[in-house]
């Protein structure tokens, strides 16, 4: 019997990552696959980079956060000085050269053998299935946020909704069914789910450090291979969220990016994509004032925070 833990989207949340790794080991997991987005939103970039480097029997790829920060470090665009970009600046300043080189140098994809199948890993579903990635019902935390506010899906009902949405889109269903035999692991959208089509198994372990599927805690997924079958176990681990928020508010990251840190704290307290909610609000505030740039100006950013009403 083989077991592997799939973990994605830590976003600087060291306590969540530590809790998930400990839980996986307690369940007999000795192999790990990490799917990117390790830093930016909570104040532990170096600690997470060092933990990843020490993790044995682990396959680790990078996400769009690491890719973007590498570009910022290389190009240093003028708009990086905006207040909206303060978390990126703080991470670039705090990361040691060695840890930055490690994170930014991770591969974008990986393949490994698991349970007699090829396990393909990338950060985003669109790298496997472009049509499926455009189906908002299965790939957008913003879509889920809107749905939960107007016509809520029962707790645990998102997975059933994923399958209904795929079946309702013949083009997407055909694309997924045509995929070669294998396991396709991805993250990025912070929504824990899995589904099977033809000889392909698709697995998103959710966001370990920044869950946006209307449940708190740190989600991850264990795959177990036995008797020529692959079993999927979706798990959510409790960790001390209040202690993380307290530590964040006492950090230099909070001094540098208080608005972002406050919105991030509200997200992990609710399991709702409130960062996305706030960014949409900031864009609307800017447009109302004739400021259509993105990232938004500092004046728009501050006005947006003053007028944002968290639902």
C-alpha positions as CSV (number, residue, x, y, z in Angstrom):
1,X,0.0,0.0,0.0
2,X,1.3,3.4,-1.0
3,X,0.3,6.8,0.5
4,X,1.1,10.3,-0.7
5,X,-0.1,13.6,0.8
6,X,-1.0,16.4,-1.7
7,X,-0.6,19.9,-0.2
8,X,-1.0,23.2,-2.0
9,X,-1.3,27.0,-1.5
10,X,0.3,27.6,1.9
11,X,0.6,31.4,1.4
12,X,3.0,32.0,4.2
13,X,0.9,30.1,6.8
14,X,3.6,28.1,8.6
15,X,1.3,26.8,11.4
16,X,-1.1,25.3,8.9
17,X,1.7,23.6,6.9
18,X,3.2,22.2,10.1
19,X,-0.2,20.9,11.3
20,X,-0.8,19.2,7.9
21,X,2.5,17.5,7.7
22,X,2.2,16.2,11.3
23,X,-1.3,14.9,10.6
24,X,-0.2,13.2,7.4
25,X,2.7,11.5,9.1
26,X,0.4,10.3,11.9
27,X,-1.8,8.7,9.2
28,X,1.2,6.8,7.8
29,X,2.2,9.1,5.0
30,X,5.9,9.1,4.0
31,X,5.6,10.7,0.6
32,X,4.6,14.3,-0.1
33,X,3.7,16.3,-3.2
34,X,3.5,20.1,-2.9
35,X,1.9,22.1,-5.6
36,X,3.0,25.7,-5.2
37,X,2.2,29.1,-3.7
38,X,4.2,28.8,-0.5
39,X,4.5,32.5,0.5
40,X,3.2,36.1,0.4
41,X,0.2,36.4,2.7
42,X,1.4,35.5,6.2
43,X,4.8,36.3,7.7
44,X,6.8,33.1,7.5
45,X,8.5,33.0,4.1
46,X,11.9,31.8,5.3
47,X,10.6,29.3,7.7
48,X,8.5,27.7,5.0
49,X,11.3,27.7,2.5
50,X,13.5,26.0,5.1
51,X,10.8,23.4,6.0
52,X,10.3,22.5,2.4
53,X,14.0,22.0,1.9
54,X,14.2,19.7,4.9
55,X,11.1,17.6,4.0
56,X,12.2,14.1,3.0
57,X,10.7,12.1,0.1
58,X,9.0,15.2,-1.3
59,X,8.3,16.4,-4.8
60,X,7.9,20.2,-4.8
61,X,6.9,22.5,-7.7
62,X,6.4,26.2,-7.7
63,X,3.2,28.2,-8.1
64,X,2.2,31.6,-9.6
65,X,3.2,33.4,-6.4
66,X,6.8,32.2,-6.7
67,X,6.8,33.0,-10.4
68,X,5.5,36.5,-9.9
69,X,7.9,37.3,-7.1
70,X,10.8,36.1,-9.3
71,X,9.6,38.5,-12.0
72,X,9.3,41.4,-9.5
73,X,12.9,40.7,-8.2
74,X,14.2,40.7,-11.7
75,X,12.3,43.6,-13.2
76,X,11.4,45.8,-10.2
77,X,8.5,47.6,-12.0
78,X,7.5,51.1,-10.8
79,X,4.1,50.0,-9.6
80,X,5.7,47.6,-7.2
81,X,6.0,50.7,-4.9
82,X,2.2,50.9,-4.6
83,X,0.6,50.1,-1.2
84,X,-1.4,47.2,-2.8
85,X,2.0,45.5,-3.5
86,X,3.4,45.9,0.0
87,X,3.1,42.1,0.7
88,X,5.3,41.3,-2.3
89,X,7.9,44.0,-1.3
90,X,8.0,42.7,2.2
91,X,8.5,39.1,1.1
92,X,11.3,40.1,-1.3
93,X,13.0,42.1,1.4
94,X,12.6,39.4,4.1
95,X,13.6,36.3,2.0
96,X,17.2,35.4,2.3
97,X,19.0,35.1,-1.1
98,X,19.3,31.3,-0.6
99,X,15.6,30.8,0.2
100,X,14.5,33.1,-2.6
101,X,16.8,31.2,-5.1
102,X,15.3,27.9,-3.8
103,X,11.7,28.9,-4.1
104,X,12.0,30.8,-7.4
105,X,14.1,28.0,-8.9
106,X,11.5,25.2,-8.3
107,X,10.2,23.4,-11.4
108,X,6.8,24.4,-12.8
109,X,5.7,20.7,-13.3
110,X,6.6,17.2,-12.1
111,X,5.8,13.6,-13.0
112,X,6.1,10.6,-10.7
113,X,4.9,7.1,-10.5
114,X,2.2,6.3,-7.9
115,X,0.1,3.1,-7.7
116,X,1.1,2.0,-11.1
117,X,0.0,5.3,-12.7
118,X,1.7,8.5,-13.7
119,X,1.0,11.3,-11.3
120,X,1.2,14.6,-13.2
121,X,1.6,17.8,-11.0
122,X,1.2,21.4,-11.9
123,X,-0.1,24.5,-10.0
124,X,-3.2,25.2,-12.1
125,X,-5.8,23.1,-13.8
126,X,-5.5,25.2,-17.0
127,X,-2.1,23.5,-17.7
128,X,-3.9,20.2,-18.1
129,X,-7.4,21.2,-19.3
130,X,-7.9,24.7,-20.7
131,X,-11.7,24.3,-21.3
132,X,-12.2,22.9,-17.8
133,X,-10.3,25.7,-16.2
134,X,-12.7,28.2,-17.8
135,X,-15.7,26.5,-16.1
136,X,-16.1,28.9,-13.2
137,X,-18.3,26.5,-11.3
138,X,-15.4,24.2,-10.7
139,X,-12.4,26.6,-10.8
140,X,-13.3,29.9,-9.1
141,X,-13.4,30.7,-5.4
142,X,-15.0,34.0,-6.5
143,X,-17.9,32.1,-8.2
144,X,-18.3,30.0,-5.0
145,X,-18.4,33.1,-2.9
146,X,-21.2,34.6,-5.0
147,X,-23.1,31.3,-5.0
148,X,-22.9,30.9,-1.3
149,X,-24.3,34.4,-0.7
150,X,-27.3,33.9,-3.1
151,X,-28.1,30.2,-3.3
152,X,-25.9,28.4,-0.9
153,X,-24.6,24.9,-1.6
154,X,-25.0,22.6,1.5
155,X,-21.8,22.0,3.4
156,X,-20.0,19.2,1.5
157,X,-22.0,19.8,-1.6
158,X,-19.3,21.5,-3.7
159,X,-17.9,18.1,-4.9
160,X,-21.3,17.0,-6.1
161,X,-21.8,20.4,-7.8
162,X,-18.4,19.9,-9.6
163,X,-19.6,16.7,-11.2
164,X,-23.0,18.2,-12.1
165,X,-21.2,21.1,-13.7
166,X,-18.9,18.9,-15.8
167,X,-21.8,16.8,-17.0
168,X,-23.7,19.9,-18.0
169,X,-20.9,21.0,-20.2
170,X,-20.3,18.4,-23.0
171,X,-17.2,20.2,-24.3
172,X,-15.6,20.1,-20.8
173,X,-16.7,16.5,-20.1
174,X,-15.2,15.4,-23.5
175,X,-11.9,17.2,-22.8
176,X,-11.6,15.6,-19.4
177,X,-12.6,12.1,-20.7
178,X,-10.0,12.3,-23.4
179,X,-7.1,12.8,-21.0
180,X,-4.5,10.0,-20.9
181,X,-4.7,7.6,-18.0
182,X,-3.1,9.1,-14.9
183,X,-3.6,11.2,-11.9
184,X,-3.7,15.0,-12.4
185,X,-2.9,17.0,-9.3
186,X,-3.2,20.8,-9.1
187,X,-4.1,23.6,-6.8
188,X,-4.4,27.4,-7.3
189,X,-8.2,28.0,-6.9
190,X,-8.3,27.1,-3.1
191,X,-11.2,24.7,-3.6
192,X,-10.7,21.1,-2.4
193,X,-12.2,18.7,-4.8
194,X,-11.6,15.6,-6.9
195,X,-13.4,13.9,-9.8
196,X,-12.9,11.0,-12.2
197,X,-13.4,11.0,-15.9
198,X,-12.5,8.0,-18.1
199,X,-9.0,6.8,-17.0
200,X,-8.1,10.1,-15.4
201,X,-8.4,11.2,-11.7
202,X,-8.2,14.9,-11.0
203,X,-7.3,16.0,-7.5
204,X,-7.2,19.5,-6.0
205,X,-6.2,19.3,-2.3
206,X,-7.4,22.9,-1.6
207,X,-5.5,25.6,0.1
208,X,-3.6,24.5,3.2
209,X,-2.9,28.0,4.4
210,X,-5.7,30.1,2.8
211,X,-8.8,28.0,2.5
212,X,-11.6,29.6,0.5
213,X,-14.2,26.9,0.4
214,X,-16.4,28.1,3.3
215,X,-14.8,25.9,5.9
216,X,-12.0,26.8,8.3
217,X,-8.8,24.8,9.0
218,X,-6.1,23.5,6.7
219,X,-7.2,21.1,3.9
220,X,-5.1,18.6,2.2
221,X,-5.6,15.2,0.4
222,X,-4.1,11.8,0.8
223,X,-4.0,9.3,-2.1
224,X,-3.8,5.6,-1.2
225,X,-2.8,3.0,-3.8
226,X,-3.8,-0.6,-3.0
227,X,-5.2,-3.5,-5.0
228,X,-4.9,-1.6,-8.2
229,X,-7.2,1.2,-6.9
230,X,-6.5,4.8,-6.0
231,X,-8.5,6.0,-2.9
232,X,-8.9,9.7,-2.3
233,X,-9.2,11.0,1.3
234,X,-10.0,14.7,1.7
235,X,-8.9,15.9,5.1
236,X,-9.1,19.2,7.0
237,X,-6.8,19.8,10.0
238,X,-7.4,22.2,12.8
239,X,-4.6,24.7,13.9
240,X,-4.4,27.7,16.1
241,X,-5.8,30.4,13.8
242,X,-6.1,33.0,16.6
243,X,-2.4,32.6,17.4
244,X,-1.4,33.0,13.8
245,X,-3.4,36.2,13.5
246,X,-1.9,37.5,16.7
247,X,1.6,36.8,15.5
248,X,0.8,38.4,12.1
249,X,-0.3,41.6,13.8
250,X,2.9,41.7,15.8
251,X,5.1,41.2,12.7
252,X,6.9,43.7,10.5
253,X,4.7,42.4,7.7
254,X,1.7,43.9,9.4
255,X,3.5,47.2,9.7
256,X,4.3,47.1,6.0
257,X,0.9,45.8,4.7
258,X,-1.9,46.3,7.4
259,X,-4.8,46.3,4.9
260,X,-3.7,43.1,3.3
261,X,-3.0,41.4,6.6
262,X,-6.4,42.3,8.0
263,X,-8.2,41.0,4.9
264,X,-6.1,37.8,5.0
265,X,-7.0,37.3,8.6
266,X,-10.7,37.6,7.9
267,X,-10.3,35.0,5.1
268,X,-8.9,32.3,7.3
269,X,-11.4,33.1,10.1
270,X,-14.3,32.5,7.7
271,X,-13.1,30.2,5.0
272,X,-14.5,32.8,2.5
273,X,-12.4,34.4,-0.3
274,X,-12.4,37.8,1.3
275,X,-9.1,38.9,-0.3
276,X,-10.8,38.5,-3.7
277,X,-13.9,40.3,-2.4
278,X,-11.8,43.2,-1.2
279,X,-9.8,43.5,-4.5
280,X,-13.1,43.6,-6.5
281,X,-14.3,46.4,-4.1
282,X,-11.0,48.3,-4.6
283,X,-11.4,48.1,-8.3
284,X,-15.0,49.4,-8.1
285,X,-13.9,52.3,-5.8
286,X,-11.2,53.3,-8.3
287,X,-13.5,53.1,-11.3
288,X,-16.0,55.3,-9.5
289,X,-13.3,57.9,-9.0
290,X,-12.0,57.6,-12.6
291,X,-9.0,55.5,-11.5
292,X,-9.0,52.5,-13.7
293,X,-5.4,51.4,-13.2
294,X,-4.6,48.1,-11.6
295,X,-2.8,47.7,-9.2
296,X,-4.9,50.6,-7.8
297,X,-3.4,53.9,-6.6
298,X,-2.7,54.3,-2.9
299,X,-5.5,56.8,-2.5
300,X,-8.0,54.2,-4.0
301,X,-6.5,51.4,-1.8
302,X,-7.1,53.4,1.4
303,X,-10.5,54.6,0.4
304,X,-11.5,51.0,-0.5
305,X,-10.5,49.8,3.0
306,X,-12.4,52.6,4.7
307,X,-15.6,51.7,2.8
308,X,-15.3,47.9,2.6
309,X,-18.1,46.1,4.5
310,X,-17.2,42.5,5.0
311,X,-20.3,40.4,4.4
